[in-house]
């Protein structure tokens, strides 16, 4: 094998961000389904999370790449026929292009072995209940767990979960692919239905690839969406095992789909997808969800951007470093700030509990604050909020407070 190519860290960042769509032109008008498809092609899947302190996580990757867009664009693609997205376990719970459903059937087939212990047990210990729940979904779907579990006793304990046996059976059937999600309610509850009423007929009728073929397809998508990545990140994208992915990577290298490269400062060999492009610059100024593919693999985030980023929603308040729901700010090809945000919908205010510069981001804090103020104003408008609060704390609070009026918002005192 010839010696691997070498990339500087700046080149690797630009490659990674271009692969994720940050070198694409932002729509000049209202984004359309064509723009949605372009982003889906860049990101491969969209992670779902229930936290709604700012905006549900699955809406934010489109915003970061397209700017303000009508959220029903995503809702229709995921919740109305002809669907372009379906919900399943991709990178955690995810919205995934429907044409990838056959490539995930191997995971569905292994539900009895790979699903969480509680939902595996119900298939073994209460198969009659599982069959009855499936029959109810077939007869009544789309239906929520609450609609099916009226006569089922909930166990106590287990803090917020308290899943009933019916809910557990539904989750097993969902993992096994015997039922799917027809969308979410306003309270984020899944509406379960059978796949033939959720997926397009062509997807239901599509042949099932072998497990090896499916893994190759998923790894290649991960490689294309990441642009340049080490092997652990290629498997993390769709939560694949090392044993399954390593031979796939070797085959993709042999076929010229991937090329080994050295990246400045990386100890691991990286792999460059053959369709990857290296733009001369990235002109981004946008906030990223904690669940955005650019940052969801924290070790890669640290290597690419020099930022040790952690989500702190599960950390006790006294132990948090940057805040509760902290978003990185992408400025050019660097992550230059961390901003704790909260949408105060009752008051119509985007609250900023804290704003912090990223150490060693090599940008002027005043310049970053100016760019961030413009982005916060844009974000507030997209969320239907009329004002942006001045930041309550953080080392970037002073510059950001000074920058907000020039960005078109007068700011309000947090209190």
Secondary structure, DSSP 8 states (H G I E B T S, - for coil): ----EEE-HHHHHHHHHHHTTTTS---SSS--HHHHHHHHHHHSEEE-----SSS-HHHHHHHHHH-S--THHHHHHHHSSS-SEEEEESSSEEEEEGGGGGGGHHHHHTHHHHS-HHHHHHHHH-HHHHHHHHHHHHHH-SB-HHHH-TTS-B---STTT--BHHHHHHHHHHHTTSSEEEEE-TT--EEEE-HHHHS-HHHHTS----HHHHHHHHHHHHHHHHSEEEHHHHHHTTT--HHHHHHHHHHHHHTTSEEEEEETT-SS-EEEETT----S----EEEE-TT-TTTSSHHHHHHHHS------TTS-GGG-SS-SSEEEEEETTEEEEEEEEEEETTTTEEEEEEEEE-TT--S-HHHHHHHHHHHHHHHHHHTT--EEB---SSTTHHHHHHHHGGGT---B---
